[in-house]
């Protein structure tokens, strides 16, 4: 599958979105033609057991050897705030992992990402982005990583599916509602106890006053 993306020289880079995964090439063209094109090629989707390591293949080509593209790997990148930066690399400047991937990932080959000690949180859709801002623009490719239980061979991808997310959100909402109800009942009970104590104290005070008044009359 080939996706063609047009941009303009000295323009900001638009965001290319696609729901497709698997091996394909993304071509980023500028207004002056194929002489300034970024090619990004990614490998097959991966199914990996828990605890293993995986290499997510990604390679690119740019028209000039005098530039050092910024290679960025993202996870679950999309219109929602679930997307996370996994790894960034620019030759001669920096190469580092972020969040839970720091110290557990590295760039291998040209732009491939290796992740060690795979966990269920690694399950999801990964994006390999190669960017040369203001010159060649950017191009992206996508790989789906499915993490399976090594003992039972079952995928642990339910939390990443729309249904799985819906169930998790529903459970959280129910728990929050229950906590709110418990808190409300507790506050009401405390207030009621204070009222009872106050009323009892007032009754005792009235009783003492009445007794004193009766004694004085006698």
N, C-alpha and C positions, 0 to 999 in steps of 0.2 A: 504494500500500500504506500502511496506517495502523497504527501500533503504539500501544496505549494503555498507559500506565504509571501505576500508582497509588502514591502515597506518603503520608506523614502530616506534618501541620504540626509544626514543631520536631523533626523526626526526621532522622536521618542519611540521606543519599541512597543508595538502592540502586543496583546496577549493572545496566543494561539491556544484554543481549547479543543479537545477532542475526547471522545469516550472510547476510542479504539485503543487496544493494547496489542502487544506482540511485536514481531520484527518488522520495521518499516523505516523509511528514510524521510526526514523532514528537510525541505529545501527553503532557505530564506533568501529571497531576491530583493535587490534594491532597484531604484529607478534606472540605473545605468547598465543593467543586464547581468548576464551570467558571470561576468568577470569578477563580480563581488558577491559570491554565493557561499553560504555556509551549508555544509552537508552534515547531518547527524544520523547515524545508524545505530539502532539498539538491537539487542538479541531477543531470544525467545523468553516468554513468561517462565517463571521459576516456581517449583514446588519443593520446599525444603523442610526437613524434619527439625524439630526443636533441638537447640544446642549445637547444630551444625553451622558451617560457614557457607557463604554464597557470594558469587561474583555476578553483579548485574552488568552485562557488557554494554559499552557505549564507546563509539568512535566518531571522529569528526574530521572534516577537511575544510581549510580556509584558503583563499587565493594567495595569501602572502605568508612567508615564513617570518616576517618582521613583526608580527603581532603575537601577543600572548592572550588567548581567549580566557575569559572567566568561565570555569566549569562549575555548575551548581547542581546538586542533587536535592530534589524535594520529595516529600511523601504526602500523598493524598491532597495534592494541590488542586484547588478548585475555587468556586465562588464563595464557599463558606470558610470559617476561620479554623477549620481542622487542619489546614495545610501546615507543614513544618519543614524547616530547612534542615537537611541531613548533613550535607558536606559541601564545602567550597574549596576550590583550588585555582590558583593563578601562578603560573611558573615564575619563579624569581621573587614572589611576593609572600604568599602564604598557602597553607594547605591544612585544613582543620575540620574536625567533625563537631557537631552541635548536639546539645541535649543528651539523650540517652545513647547517642551514637558516638559521642566523644570518647576516644580511647578504644572504641570497638569497631572502628571503620577506617578505611584508607583508600586512596585512589591508586589503582593499579593500571598498568598499560597507559593508554592515552587518556581515557576519561572513564574507565570502568570503575565501579564502586564495589569494594569487598566489605562485607559485614560479618563479624565474628560472633559466636555464641548467640545464635538466632533465638529470639523470644517471640511470644505471641504478639507483642506490640509492633514487631517488624512487619507483620502481615499488612498488605495494602498495595496501593498503586504508587510507583516511583516515577519521577520525571528527571531525565537528564537534559539539562539546559546548557547550551554553549552560546556565549554572548561576547560580541565585540562591539560595544556601544558606539554609536555615532559613525561607525564605518561600515560594518557588515550586518548590523542588527543582531538577531538571535535566532536560534532554531532549537527545537525540543523533540525528544522521543520519550515514549512511555513503556514501562515494564510492570507487569503485575507479579507480585511476590506472594505466594500462598504458603503459610506455615502449617505444618501438619504435626500431629502427635506421633512421635517416633515409635511408641509402643503399640498404639492402636491404628496408626495410619489414617487418622481422621483429621480433616482440616479444622483449624481453629479460626475460621474467618467469619463466624456468625456475628461477633460484635462489630465487624466492619460493614456488614450488609445493612441496607435500609431497615429491614425488619429488626435486626439485632439492635441497631441504634434506637429504634422506636421503643423496644421493650425496655432497654436500659433507662431511657428518658422517663418512661411511664413508672418504672420502679422508683426512680429518684423522686418523681413528683408525689407518689403515694407516701413515701417515707417522710418527705417534707411536710405534707398535709398532716400526717399522724403526729409529727413533732410539734406542729403548730397547735393542734388540738390539745395535746398533753400540756403544753405551755399555758394555753388559755385556761384550761381546767385548773391547773396549779395556781395561777394568779387569782382566779375567782375563789378558790378554796381559802387561800391566804387572806383575801379581803374579807370573806365571810367570817373567818376566825377572829380577825381584828374587830369586826362589828360586834360579834358575840362577846368578846372580852370587854369592849367598850361599854356595851349595854349592861353587862354584869357589874362592871365597876360603878356605873351610874346608879344601878339599883341598890348596890351596897351603900353607896354614899347617901342616897335618899333615905335608906333605912336607918342609918346612923343619925341623920338629921332629925328624922321623925321621932326616934327614941329620945334624943336629947331634949326636944321640945316638950315631950310628954313628961319628962322628969322635972323640967322647970315648972310646969303647971302644977304638979303635985306639991 
